[in-house]
Amino acid sequence: MKALLLALALVAFAASAPGAEAQGPPAAQAPATDARPRVIVLLNVPPAHFRADGNYASGYADASGRAARRRVAAALAEKHGLALLTEWPMPVVGLDCYVMAVPDARRPDDVAGALSQDPGVDWAQAMNTFRPLGHDDPLFTLQPAAAAWRLDELHRAATGRDVRIAVIDSGVQLEHPDLAGQVASSANFIADRPYAGEAHGTAVAGIIAARADNGVGIAGVAPGARLLAMRSCAERSAAETSCTTLGLALALSAAIERDAQVVNLSLGGPPDRLVRRLIDAALARRIAVVAAVDRAAERGGFPASVDGVVAASDEPAASAPAGTLVAPGRDVPTTVPPSRWATVSGSSYAAAHVSGLLALLIELQERSGRRAASSSAGLVVASADGRVDACASLARARGACVCDCAASPATEAMARH
């Protein structure tokens, strides 16, 4: 088993793999090998002044406005002795985002604090580090959810048909036998690295939406769902996966603009203001955001501790935020590249199970015209330790049993609710 550590990498749209969308990098882009620390500077611009183009590249409808804002950013960089590297509009939160390199002798937090005092700067922050919260360890009868959640019975009621789930993670192997045709769109946010299928993102995607009844591998929790594969993290080696504040922010922004209904964040890191702003924007649009709990961090870490985010763990934890859901996440068989299967464990994969279950609920709610008021409102907890009762959750949404009611008093009660 190997821990997947998310270090930081500067983000841009690169040429995509087959089936992914081709996108070009911005003009100002530092190479991925540039290891200088970075800060992100956010300039507050009314959203009406610009909008991202169809490829989510750094294009503005107002060219003169863009030039003026870049001059402001360049002046800030010069004043503080920094190198302006790249820029991105983030219209969903009304911000312009500029990335600047910091000399090695200075602390990024100190530089960000000084930048935040300048007029016209909404805020500045150091680029943060995030990591997936699971471990790689090598279909249907072996899946924990097949028994614990009675997947075959759930799928008679719903498969998450056409629910859009954004997997913000490392690359999903688009041509994997259990994932072929499951990805509606893909985007690459890693500078100087073409789109690639990678272990963590492919494993998460398989748990959520692997094809059912195709004669190979596993069945996803929501095999009818449509995945948006947002590659904001990259495998640097067999033991290290990396992404950045900016990468996560760009992926969240794109997921919102592409009308994702569920966002899966199987990762954790320090509190991050920009990522938090975009999560809040997603929640305000009634997008369900699911995050993995870091049991070693206070209140489960970030972003699991954000109000409104559905926190998921593979086992109960005293450090987890209130309302944490416990879902299957130990020894889970799933998809991994190249075109094979393996078992994985960790909160990352519990989060993937919850994202899939939410897709089933959303399908049933939309079918009945009764969409829940919040991300986790339809989920039923079966015990004091937070374990999710999938059958009872779908029974509540459907208004009728989806599993054997006689075998589950909770399911019968929810079907009558």
C-alpha positions as CSV (number, residue, x, y, z in Angstrom):
1,M,0.0,0.0,0.0
2,K,1.3,3.4,-0.8
3,A,0.1,6.8,0.4
4,L,-0.9,9.2,-2.3
5,L,0.6,12.6,-1.5
6,L,-0.8,15.7,-3.2
7,A,2.1,18.2,-3.6
8,L,1.6,21.3,-5.7
9,A,1.9,21.8,-9.5
10,L,1.1,24.9,-11.6
11,V,-2.1,24.3,-13.5
12,A,-3.1,24.9,-17.1
13,F,-5.2,23.2,-19.8
14,A,-3.0,20.9,-21.8
15,A,-3.7,18.8,-24.8
16,S,-6.1,16.0,-23.9
17,A,-6.0,12.3,-24.3
18,P,-8.4,10.5,-26.7
19,G,-11.9,11.4,-25.7
20,A,-10.8,14.4,-23.7
21,E,-11.4,18.0,-24.7
22,A,-8.4,19.7,-26.4
23,Q,-7.5,22.9,-24.6
24,G,-4.5,25.3,-24.9
25,P,-2.4,26.7,-22.1
26,P,-2.4,30.4,-21.3
27,A,0.4,32.5,-22.7
28,A,2.2,33.1,-19.4
29,Q,2.9,29.7,-18.0
30,A,5.8,28.4,-15.8
31,P,7.1,24.9,-16.5
32,A,6.0,22.1,-14.2
33,T,9.6,21.7,-13.1
34,D,9.7,25.3,-11.7
35,A,9.8,24.5,-8.0
36,R,9.6,28.1,-6.7
37,P,6.9,28.7,-4.0
38,R,3.8,30.5,-5.2
39,V,1.2,32.9,-4.1
40,I,-2.3,33.4,-5.6
41,V,-3.5,37.0,-5.9
42,L,-7.2,37.6,-6.3
43,L,-8.5,40.8,-7.8
44,N,-12.2,41.6,-7.2
45,V,-13.9,42.2,-10.6
46,P,-17.7,42.3,-11.2
47,P,-18.6,39.1,-13.1
48,A,-20.4,41.2,-15.7
49,H,-17.1,42.6,-16.9
50,F,-15.8,39.3,-18.3
51,R,-16.6,35.7,-18.8
52,A,-14.6,32.6,-19.6
53,D,-14.6,31.4,-23.1
54,G,-16.1,28.0,-24.1
55,N,-12.8,26.2,-23.5
56,Y,-12.3,27.8,-20.0
57,A,-9.0,29.3,-21.3
58,S,-7.9,32.7,-20.0
59,G,-10.0,34.7,-22.5
60,Y,-12.0,37.8,-21.7
61,A,-14.8,39.3,-23.7
62,D,-13.3,42.7,-22.7
63,A,-9.7,42.7,-24.0
64,S,-8.9,46.2,-22.8
65,G,-10.2,45.4,-19.3
66,R,-8.1,42.3,-19.3
67,A,-5.0,44.3,-20.2
68,A,-5.7,46.8,-17.5
69,R,-6.1,44.1,-14.8
70,R,-2.9,42.5,-15.9
71,R,-1.0,45.8,-15.6
72,V,-2.3,46.0,-12.0
73,A,-1.1,42.4,-11.4
74,A,2.3,43.1,-13.0
75,A,2.7,46.3,-10.9
76,L,2.0,44.3,-7.8
77,A,4.5,41.6,-8.7
78,E,7.2,44.2,-9.4
79,K,6.4,46.1,-6.1
80,H,6.8,42.9,-4.0
81,G,9.7,41.4,-5.9
82,L,7.7,38.5,-7.4
83,A,7.4,36.9,-10.9
84,L,4.0,37.0,-12.5
85,L,3.5,33.5,-13.9
86,T,-0.1,33.1,-15.2
87,E,-3.6,34.4,-14.9
88,W,-7.1,33.0,-15.0
89,P,-10.6,34.5,-14.8
90,M,-13.0,32.9,-12.3
91,P,-16.4,34.4,-13.3
92,V,-18.4,32.1,-11.0
93,V,-17.0,34.0,-8.0
94,G,-16.3,37.4,-9.7
95,L,-12.5,37.2,-9.4
96,D,-9.4,37.5,-11.5
97,C,-6.7,35.0,-10.3
98,Y,-3.0,35.7,-10.8
99,V,-0.2,33.3,-9.8
100,M,3.2,34.7,-8.7
101,A,6.5,33.0,-7.9
102,V,8.1,33.9,-4.6
103,P,11.9,34.0,-4.1
104,D,13.1,31.1,-2.1
105,A,14.3,33.3,0.8
106,R,10.8,34.5,1.6
107,R,7.9,32.8,3.2
108,P,4.8,32.6,0.9
109,D,2.4,33.4,3.8
110,D,4.3,36.6,4.6
111,V,4.3,37.6,1.0
112,A,0.5,36.9,0.8
113,G,-0.1,39.0,3.9
114,A,1.7,42.0,2.4
115,L,-0.1,41.6,-0.9
116,S,-3.5,41.5,0.8
117,Q,-2.9,45.0,2.2
118,D,-2.7,46.5,-1.3
119,P,-5.7,48.5,-2.7
120,G,-7.6,46.5,-5.3
121,V,-6.5,43.1,-3.9
122,D,-9.4,41.1,-2.6
123,W,-7.0,38.7,-0.9
124,A,-3.8,36.8,-1.5
125,Q,-2.8,33.4,-0.3
126,A,-0.1,30.8,-0.5
127,M,-0.6,27.9,-2.9
128,N,-1.7,25.0,-0.7
129,T,-1.0,21.3,-0.8
130,F,-3.8,18.6,-0.9
131,R,-3.6,14.8,-0.9
132,P,-6.0,12.0,-1.6
133,L,-7.1,10.2,1.5
134,G,-6.8,6.5,0.6
135,H,-4.3,3.8,-0.3
136,D,-3.8,1.6,-3.3
137,D,-3.8,-2.2,-2.4
138,P,-6.1,-6.5,-6.4
139,L,-15.9,-8.3,-8.9
140,F,-19.5,-7.8,-7.9
141,T,-19.8,-10.2,-4.9
142,L,-16.5,-8.9,-3.5
143,Q,-17.7,-5.3,-3.4
144,P,-18.5,-4.3,0.2
145,A,-21.4,-2.2,-1.0
146,A,-22.9,-5.2,-2.8
147,A,-23.8,-6.7,0.5
148,A,-23.8,-3.7,2.9
149,W,-25.8,-1.5,0.5
150,R,-27.6,-4.3,-1.5
151,L,-26.6,-2.7,-4.7
152,D,-28.4,-5.1,-7.0
153,E,-31.7,-4.1,-5.3
154,L,-30.9,-0.4,-5.3
155,H,-30.3,-0.6,-9.1
156,R,-33.8,-1.9,-9.7
157,A,-35.0,1.5,-8.4
158,A,-32.3,3.8,-9.7
159,T,-28.9,3.9,-11.4
160,G,-28.2,7.6,-11.2
161,R,-29.3,7.9,-14.8
162,D,-27.8,11.0,-16.5
163,V,-26.8,12.6,-13.2
164,R,-23.6,14.6,-13.7
165,I,-20.8,13.9,-11.2
166,A,-17.6,15.9,-11.4
167,V,-14.6,13.8,-10.3
168,I,-12.0,16.4,-9.3
169,D,-8.9,14.2,-8.9
170,S,-6.1,12.7,-10.9
171,G,-6.8,11.5,-14.5
172,V,-9.5,8.9,-15.2
173,Q,-8.6,6.2,-17.7
174,L,-11.2,7.0,-20.3
175,E,-10.8,3.7,-22.2
176,H,-10.9,1.3,-19.2
177,P,-13.3,-1.6,-20.0
178,D,-15.4,-0.7,-17.0
179,L,-15.4,3.1,-17.7
180,A,-15.6,3.3,-21.5
181,G,-18.6,5.5,-22.4
182,Q,-19.1,6.6,-18.7
183,V,-17.3,9.9,-19.0
184,A,-19.4,12.7,-20.6
185,S,-16.5,15.1,-20.7
186,S,-12.9,15.5,-19.5
187,A,-10.6,18.4,-18.9
188,N,-6.9,18.6,-18.1
189,F,-5.6,21.2,-15.7
190,I,-1.9,20.0,-15.5
191,A,0.8,22.2,-17.1
192,D,3.1,20.5,-19.6
193,R,1.6,17.1,-19.0
194,P,-0.9,15.6,-21.5
195,Y,-4.1,14.0,-20.1
196,A,-3.4,10.6,-18.7
197,G,-5.4,7.9,-16.8
198,E,-4.0,7.6,-13.3
199,A,-4.6,5.3,-10.3
200,H,-6.5,7.5,-7.8
201,G,-8.8,9.2,-10.2
202,T,-9.6,6.0,-12.1
203,A,-10.3,4.1,-8.8
204,V,-12.7,6.8,-7.6
205,A,-14.4,7.0,-10.9
206,G,-14.9,3.2,-11.0
207,I,-16.5,3.1,-7.5
208,I,-18.9,5.8,-8.6
209,A,-19.9,4.8,-12.1
210,A,-18.3,1.6,-13.4
211,R,-20.5,0.0,-16.1
212,A,-22.9,-2.7,-14.9
213,D,-23.8,-6.0,-16.6
214,N,-21.0,-5.7,-19.1
215,G,-19.4,-9.1,-18.1
216,V,-16.2,-7.7,-16.6
217,G,-15.0,-6.1,-13.3
218,I,-17.4,-4.3,-11.0
219,A,-20.6,-2.3,-11.0
220,G,-20.5,1.3,-9.9
221,V,-22.8,2.6,-7.2
222,A,-24.4,4.8,-9.9
223,P,-23.6,3.1,-13.3
224,G,-26.1,5.3,-15.1
225,A,-24.4,8.5,-14.0
226,R,-22.3,10.7,-16.4
227,L,-18.8,11.5,-15.2
228,L,-17.1,14.9,-15.7
229,A,-13.4,13.9,-15.3
230,M,-11.6,17.0,-14.1
231,R,-7.9,16.2,-13.9
232,S,-6.5,18.7,-11.4
233,C,-4.1,16.3,-9.8
234,A,-1.2,14.4,-11.4
235,E,0.9,11.3,-10.5
236,R,4.5,12.5,-10.2
237,S,5.7,9.0,-9.5
238,A,4.3,5.6,-8.3
239,A,4.2,7.0,-4.7
240,E,3.2,10.7,-5.2
241,T,0.2,12.4,-6.7
242,S,0.1,16.2,-6.8
243,C,-2.2,19.1,-7.3
244,T,-2.6,22.8,-6.4
245,T,-4.9,25.3,-5.0
246,L,-5.3,26.7,-8.5
247,G,-5.9,23.3,-10.0
248,L,-8.7,22.5,-7.6
249,A,-10.2,26.0,-8.1
250,L,-10.1,25.8,-11.9
251,A,-11.7,22.3,-11.8
252,L,-14.4,23.5,-9.4
253,S,-15.1,26.5,-11.5
254,A,-15.4,24.4,-14.6
255,A,-17.6,21.8,-12.8
256,I,-20.0,24.6,-11.8
257,E,-20.2,26.0,-15.3
258,R,-20.8,22.6,-16.8
259,D,-23.8,22.0,-14.5
260,A,-22.4,19.2,-12.3
261,Q,-25.0,18.0,-9.8
262,V,-22.5,16.2,-7.6
263,V,-18.8,17.2,-7.0
264,N,-16.5,14.5,-5.6
265,L,-13.4,15.7,-3.7
266,S,-11.6,12.6,-2.5
267,L,-8.7,14.6,-1.0
268,G,-7.8,16.8,1.9
269,G,-5.4,19.6,2.9
270,P,-5.2,22.9,4.8
271,P,-8.0,25.4,4.8
272,D,-7.9,27.3,1.5
273,R,-9.9,30.5,0.9
274,L,-10.1,30.3,-2.9
275,V,-11.2,26.7,-2.9
276,R,-13.7,27.5,-0.1
277,R,-15.1,30.4,-2.1
278,L,-15.8,28.0,-5.0
279,I,-17.2,25.3,-2.8
280,D,-19.6,27.9,-1.4
281,A,-20.5,28.9,-4.9
282,A,-21.3,25.3,-5.8
283,L,-23.4,24.8,-2.6
284,A,-25.3,28.0,-3.4
285,R,-26.3,26.4,-6.7
286,R,-27.5,23.3,-4.8
287,I,-24.6,21.2,-6.1
288,A,-23.9,18.4,-3.7
289,V,-20.2,18.5,-2.7
290,V,-18.7,15.3,-1.1
291,A,-15.3,15.3,0.6
292,A,-13.2,12.7,2.2
293,V,-12.5,12.9,6.0
294,D,-8.9,13.1,7.2
295,R,-9.0,11.3,10.5
296,A,-5.6,12.7,11.4
297,A,-6.8,16.3,11.0
298,E,-8.9,18.5,13.3
299,R,-12.6,18.3,12.4
300,G,-11.7,15.9,9.6
301,G,-9.6,18.4,7.7
302,F,-10.5,20.6,4.7
303,P,-12.7,20.6,2.7
304,A,-14.6,17.9,4.7
305,S,-15.1,20.4,7.6
306,V,-16.8,23.1,5.4
307,D,-20.4,23.7,6.4
308,G,-22.7,22.2,3.8
309,V,-20.1,19.7,2.4
310,V,-21.0,16.0,2.8
311,A,-18.1,14.5,4.8
312,A,-17.5,10.8,4.3
313,S,-15.2,8.4,6.1
314,D,-14.5,4.7,5.8
315,E,-14.8,4.2,9.6
316,P,-16.0,6.2,12.6
317,A,-13.6,8.8,13.9
318,A,-13.7,11.0,16.9
319,S,-12.0,13.8,15.0
320,A,-14.5,13.8,12.1
321,P,-16.9,16.7,11.8
322,A,-20.4,16.4,13.1
323,G,-22.7,14.6,10.7
324,T,-19.9,12.6,9.0
325,L,-21.3,9.7,7.0
326,V,-19.6,6.3,7.3
327,A,-19.6,4.4,4.0
328,P,-17.8,1.4,2.5
329,G,-14.1,2.2,2.0
330,R,-12.1,-0.8,3.1
331,D,-10.7,-3.4,0.6
332,V,-12.9,-2.1,-2.2
333,P,-12.3,-3.7,-5.7
334,T,-12.3,-1.0,-8.3
335,T,-10.9,0.1,-11.7
336,V,-7.2,1.0,-12.0
337,P,-5.0,1.7,-15.0
338,P,-3.9,0.1,-17.3
339,S,-7.3,-1.6,-17.8
340,R,-7.3,-3.7,-14.7
341,W,-8.8,-3.9,-11.2
342,A,-7.4,-3.7,-7.7
343,T,-8.5,-3.3,-4.1
344,V,-8.2,0.1,-2.4
345,S,-8.9,1.4,1.1
346,G,-9.4,4.8,2.6
347,S,-11.8,7.7,3.1
348,S,-11.3,8.7,-0.6
349,Y,-13.3,5.7,-1.6
350,A,-16.0,6.1,1.1
351,A,-16.5,9.6,-0.4
352,A,-16.9,8.0,-3.9
353,H,-19.6,5.6,-2.5
354,V,-21.5,8.6,-1.1
355,S,-21.3,10.5,-4.3
356,G,-22.7,7.5,-6.2
357,L,-25.5,7.1,-3.7
358,L,-26.4,10.8,-3.9
359,A,-26.7,10.3,-7.7
360,L,-29.3,7.6,-7.1
361,L,-31.2,9.9,-4.7
362,I,-31.1,12.8,-7.2
363,E,-32.5,10.6,-10.0
364,L,-35.4,9.5,-7.8
365,Q,-36.0,13.1,-6.5
366,E,-36.0,14.5,-10.0
367,R,-38.3,11.8,-11.2
368,S,-40.8,12.6,-8.4
369,G,-40.3,16.4,-8.6
370,R,-39.1,16.5,-5.0
371,R,-35.5,17.6,-4.9
372,A,-34.0,17.7,-1.4
373,A,-33.2,21.1,0.1
374,S,-29.6,20.2,0.9
375,S,-26.9,17.8,-0.3
376,S,-27.4,15.2,2.4
377,A,-31.0,15.8,3.3
378,G,-32.2,12.5,1.8
379,L,-29.5,10.3,3.3
380,V,-30.6,8.0,6.2
381,V,-28.1,7.2,8.9
382,A,-28.6,3.7,10.4
383,S,-26.6,3.9,13.6
384,A,-25.0,6.2,16.1
385,D,-21.7,5.9,14.4
386,G,-22.9,7.5,11.2
387,R,-23.2,4.4,8.9
388,V,-25.4,5.1,5.9
389,D,-28.5,3.0,5.3
390,A,-28.6,3.0,1.5
391,C,-31.9,1.1,1.2
392,A,-33.7,3.4,3.7
393,S,-32.3,6.4,1.9
394,L,-33.8,5.3,-1.5
395,A,-37.0,4.2,0.2
396,R,-37.5,7.7,1.6
397,A,-36.8,9.3,-1.8
398,R,-39.1,6.8,-3.7
399,G,-41.8,6.6,-1.1
400,A,-41.7,2.8,-1.4
401,C,-39.4,-0.1,-0.5
402,V,-36.5,-0.7,-2.7
403,C,-35.0,-3.5,-0.7
404,D,-36.7,-6.3,1.3
405,C,-38.7,-4.2,3.8
406,A,-39.2,-7.3,6.0
407,A,-35.5,-7.5,6.5
408,S,-35.0,-3.9,7.4
409,P,-37.3,-2.1,9.8
410,A,-35.6,1.2,9.0
411,T,-36.3,0.7,5.3
412,E,-40.0,0.0,5.9
413,A,-40.3,3.1,8.2
414,M,-38.7,5.3,5.5
415,A,-40.9,3.9,2.8
416,R,-43.9,5.0,4.9
417,H,-42.3,8.4,5.7
